[in-house]
Amino acid sequence: MAAVAEAAAEGAEVVAVEAMEHIGGNAVWSTGYLAFVDSEMQREQGITDDVETFVADARAMVEEARDRFGVEWDEELVRLFARESAETYRILTGRGVRFSRFIPRPRQHTVDRMAAVEDSWMLGRAFRPDFDLPAVTTLFETVADRLVTEDGRVTGVLAHGLADGQRYALHARRGVVLATGGYQSNPELRRRYQPEFVARAPYLGVDTCRGDGHLMGQAVGGDLVNMTFVPPLVIVSSSVVEDAIAVNAAGERFHDEAGPYEERVERLHEQPGRRAWYVVDEEVAREKAGLIGQMPEPPVQADTLDALADAIGVPAAALTRTVEGWNAFLATDAEQDPEFGRVVLPPRRRRCATAPFTAVPMVEGVNFCCGGFRVTTDLQVVDVFGTPISGLFAAGDCVGGLNPVSDLGGVHICGGLTLGRLAGRAAARGVDDRAHHGTVLHAGMPSMLDTKIALVHLDTPRS
């Protein structure tokens, strides 16, 4: 969305290849948390933030991840994101996107910078007008199959329509931007980089994140990094977690439900049989029925806490005591849960008090991945020797250098919008990829080629 909008604003003629029937991908189905650095929203609330603070937080996250994954982060790309993210906030709010509050994550973001979108579908609606511009043609329910190259330069895309099988040969005079999302919904591809049992873990999200962009870019020489970095997590929307507590087989809370993703998984592993449940009341279950319905195992509902305890096999007295203790805490002015240090609390501190009550099993799986291409600071894909591939750009989860810091929270969506904007601009203006040095490349010289961009958003299963 951001790449199309920016390329069109630069005067380029754009063809967008979209696998789904609407724009937005996982972003519009998500909770909608975005992290901005030194944004107007932060300044309005007296929050001081800057690039160096964000980079320090990102570095700490990378160092933690090194013990579990092979990690290569691109510090210059992280800095680029931090510098440009406030402009992304300005653009989004200018397009009508509203942010309701900051979500505190003090162990990841040392200052409040992760903002919650009032409605994640605002992200799709904000960019809809750009797809109605004369310079933009959107091919919905269309899948790209191959990149076309001529003399070492990417010059187009071969694609086909899902409904009618119509074939397309799209010529891109300036460049192709891969904005296809990740590869988390493709266990066959993940199995190349993960053990079998991990690659088969459940996934929450749209089924078009199949890594086709990764494969097409790799086929023309793109260098992929961080492909083993598919962090496990407990599959649940952050919006549900805000209102839920989690209980184990003893009917007791056992961790900070909204804490770091990896800690949630570790605490779940410590429970007998790795079994535990999120518990919410009727108000939350009704309000967030769609998000709860996406979780891997079906919810259990009962008219009373005693009946719910019996249904999930936990001691009734313990479950009642746990819920009452949580409600008692919410009735105070304390900003931090005294048991586990939780600071992400239900909106308006609403209690778990309205029958019937719902329990949803906690299941380990994946939600996003971090692997993608090495790119220049113009988001141009580079090959294994560090040489830019002419005419090929990437953004979002097709970029490997930023996503290793995504466990901070809010980086996947905001990173996609921020780097997508820069990729669309670079592709529209053209870059002189012959001027580079080393493996960290800085290119930005205008090209004399005509402006036409093919933006590819795909990853749909093929026949």
CORBELTA-V484309 format. One line per field, one symbol per residue. phi: phi as a letter, one per 40 degrees, with the letter a starting at -180 (. if undefined). psi: psi as a letter, one per 20 degrees, with the letter a starting at -180 (. if undefined). Layout:
phi->???
psi->???
This chain:
phi->.cccccccccgccbbbbbcccachfcdccccgbbbbbfccccccbgccaadccccccccccccccccbacbbbbccccccdcccccccdccccccgcbbcacbcbccbccbcacbcccaccdccccbddccbcdcbbbbcfbbcbacbbbfgbcbiacaacccbgdcbbccbcbibbcbcgcbccbccccccbbcdccccccbbiccccbgccccccccbhcccbgcccbccaccaccccddbbbbbcccgbcaacdbcddccccccccccdgfbabcbbcccccccbdcccccccbccbbacbccccdccbgbcccccccccccccccccccccbcccbgcbcbddgfcccbbccbbbbdcbcabbabbcaccbcccgccbcccgcccdgbbaagccbccccccccdhgccccccccccdccccccccgbccccaagbcbbbaccbccccabbbbbagcdbc
psi->ghggggghhijqppppophrirrhbhgiirhlpppqplrhgghhjkppqrghgghgggghgghhhhihqppoqnhhhghggghihhhggggghhjjppphrqopmhigoiqoioqpphohihgghhighhijqhipppnqlppqgqqpqoljppjapprqqhgijpqpoppohgrpooljabkhjnhgghhhiqqghghjqqpoaqjjmjjhhggghhhjjqopqkhinnpqrpoqqhhghhiqqpqaijkqqjrohjaqghhggghhhiqpjkprqpprahgghghkhgghhiqhqqqpqqhrhghgghhikqpghgggggghgghhghiajpippigjjpiorqpjkqrnioqrqpppqpppbqhrriqaqqrrijkppqaijjpqopjprqrcjipihhhijiihpjhgghgghghgghghgghhhqqnjinrqbioqoqjpqqjqqoppoppockqqr.
